[in-house]
Amino acid sequence: KGLDLHDIKIIVQWGYTSSLSALMQRLGCGARDPLLTAVGIYLVKPIYFD
């Protein structure tokens, strides 16, 4: 089923995701309440930027 949390304000993705759509799915879990704003933080190793 999963969790139904509406007030998540910060999403941290630690590590590389297999695709952009997987990243967007995870970051999209924030601020389900339309009155809130969420921040997504994507932390990956520097090797992915070379």
FITORGU-106023 format. One record per residue (C-alpha): residue number from 1; y, x, z. Coordinates in Angstrom, 3 decimals, padded with zeros to 6 digits. Example, Ala and Ser with C-alpha at 12.3 -4.5 7.8 and 13.67 -1.06 7.14 Angstrom:
BEGIN
+-----+----------+----------+----------+
| pos |        v |        u |        w |
+-----+----------+----------+----------+
|   1 | -004.500 |  012.300 |  007.800 |
|   2 | -001.060 |  013.670 |  007.140 |
+-----+----------+----------+----------+
This chain:
BEGIN
+-----+----------+----------+----------+
| pos |        v |        u |        w |
+-----+----------+----------+----------+
|   1 |  000.000 |  000.000 |  000.000 |
|   2 |  002.622 |  002.566 |  000.987 |
|   3 |  005.712 |  002.430 |  003.141 |
|   4 |  008.586 |  000.001 |  002.731 |
|   5 |  011.551 |  001.952 |  004.112 |
|   6 |  014.985 |  000.915 |  002.861 |
|   7 |  017.269 |  003.324 |  004.730 |
|   8 |  016.106 |  006.758 |  003.558 |
|   9 |  019.222 |  008.880 |  003.011 |
|  10 |  017.777 |  012.337 |  002.275 |
|  11 |  014.755 |  013.165 |  000.127 |
|  12 |  013.495 |  016.759 |  000.099 |
|  13 |  011.000 |  017.807 | -002.568 |
|  14 |  009.428 |  021.094 | -001.522 |
|  15 |  007.757 |  022.791 | -004.446 |
|  16 |  007.404 |  022.308 | -008.168 |
|  17 |  006.469 |  018.888 | -009.539 |
|  18 |  004.190 |  018.522 | -012.538 |
|  19 |  006.769 |  016.591 | -014.559 |
|  20 |  010.327 |  015.329 | -014.552 |
|  21 |  009.056 |  011.765 | -014.200 |
|  22 |  007.127 |  012.733 | -011.035 |
|  23 |  010.306 |  014.244 | -009.577 |
|  24 |  012.371 |  011.169 | -010.453 |
|  25 |  009.738 |  008.904 | -008.883 |
|  26 |  009.918 |  010.847 | -005.612 |
|  27 |  013.700 |  011.112 | -005.536 |
|  28 |  013.999 |  007.440 | -006.422 |
|  29 |  012.574 |  006.477 | -003.037 |
|  30 |  015.947 |  006.991 | -001.367 |
|  31 |  018.630 |  004.405 | -000.688 |
|  32 |  016.634 |  001.291 | -001.513 |
|  33 |  019.392 | -000.575 |  000.295 |
|  34 |  022.168 | -001.025 | -002.308 |
|  35 |  024.825 | -000.343 |  000.338 |
|  36 |  023.527 |  003.205 |  000.970 |
|  37 |  023.798 |  006.485 | -000.895 |
|  38 |  020.965 |  009.013 | -000.899 |
|  39 |  020.811 |  012.749 | -001.602 |
|  40 |  017.864 |  014.445 | -003.279 |
|  41 |  017.147 |  018.127 | -002.621 |
|  42 |  014.708 |  019.968 | -004.891 |
|  43 |  013.457 |  023.280 | -003.451 |
|  44 |  011.451 |  025.547 | -005.756 |
|  45 |  010.683 |  029.246 | -005.937 |
|  46 |  013.198 |  031.420 | -007.851 |
|  47 |  010.513 |  032.299 | -010.424 |
|  48 |  010.979 |  028.867 | -012.023 |
|  49 |  014.555 |  029.778 | -012.961 |
|  50 |  013.682 |  032.956 | -014.911 |
+-----+----------+----------+----------+
